[in-house]
Amino acid sequence: MARDEDYDQGFNEKRFVYCPAKNYDELFVSKGTGVEIPLKGEGCGFPAVRDAVEDYGRFDEQGINSYNVAMSSTESEASNRRVFDGSQ
């Protein structure tokens, strides 16, 4: 699985981490937008590729979880015009 950098200058150093399975009962708050997402229930383990320095937030860009489901995504609100003008 490949993933390119789509945030800011596009050359942030990365680090590979493993997040073990756990029961979630926490609130994720985006550093970029302030969006709040409640995380509840049993989560699976997954590897992730993160920015080495998380000053702008945590971006787990790719991974294959313990159920063998692959995902490649980031929180990239800047590319959506509706974010800037408030339209739906």
C-alpha positions in Angstrom: 0.0 0.0 0.0 1.4 3.4 -0.9 0.4 6.8 0.4 1.6 10.3 -0.7 1.8 13.3 1.6 -1.2 15.6 1.1 -0.7 18.1 3.9 1.2 21.4 3.9 4.6 21.1 2.1 4.4 17.4 1.4 7.7 16.3 2.9 7.0 15.5 6.6 9.1 12.7 8.1 7.1 9.6 9.0 7.3 6.9 11.6 5.7 3.5 11.7 3.8 2.5 14.9 1.6 -0.3 16.0 -1.6 0.5 17.9 -2.8 -2.6 19.9 -6.5 -3.6 20.1 -8.3 -1.9 23.0 -11.7 -0.8 24.3 -12.3 2.8 23.5 -14.2 5.3 25.7 -12.7 8.6 24.7 -13.2 11.7 22.6 -11.1 12.4 19.5 -10.8 16.1 18.9 -9.2 17.3 15.6 -6.4 19.8 16.1 -7.1 21.2 12.7 -10.9 21.7 12.8 -12.0 21.1 16.3 -14.4 18.4 15.2 -15.2 16.0 18.0 -15.8 12.3 17.4 -16.7 9.9 20.3 -14.7 6.6 20.1 -16.5 3.9 22.0 -16.4 0.1 21.9 -13.9 -2.6 21.0 -11.3 -1.5 18.5 -8.9 -3.7 16.6 -5.1 -3.5 16.4 -3.6 -1.7 13.5 -0.2 -0.5 12.2 -0.1 3.2 11.1 2.3 5.6 9.4 2.3 8.9 11.3 4.1 12.2 11.0 7.3 12.0 13.1 6.3 15.3 14.7 2.7 15.6 15.6 2.5 19.4 16.1 -0.4 19.7 13.7 -2.3 16.6 14.8 -2.1 12.9 14.5 -2.5 11.6 11.0 -2.5 7.8 10.7 -2.2 7.6 7.0 -2.4 3.9 6.2 -2.6 0.5 7.7 -4.1 -3.0 7.6 -6.0 -3.9 10.8 -6.2 -7.2 12.7 -9.3 -8.1 10.6 -7.1 -7.7 7.4 -9.0 -4.6 6.3 -6.7 -2.0 4.6 -7.3 1.7 4.7 -5.4 4.7 3.4 -6.8 8.1 4.4 -6.2 11.4 6.2 -8.1 14.3 7.6 -7.7 16.7 4.6 -10.4 19.4 5.1 -8.5 22.0 3.2 -9.3 20.4 -0.2 -13.0 20.7 0.3 -14.4 24.1 -0.7 -17.5 23.7 1.6 -15.2 23.9 4.6 -14.2 27.5 3.8 -17.5 29.0 2.8 -19.9 27.0 5.1 -22.1 25.7 2.2 -23.5 22.1 2.3 
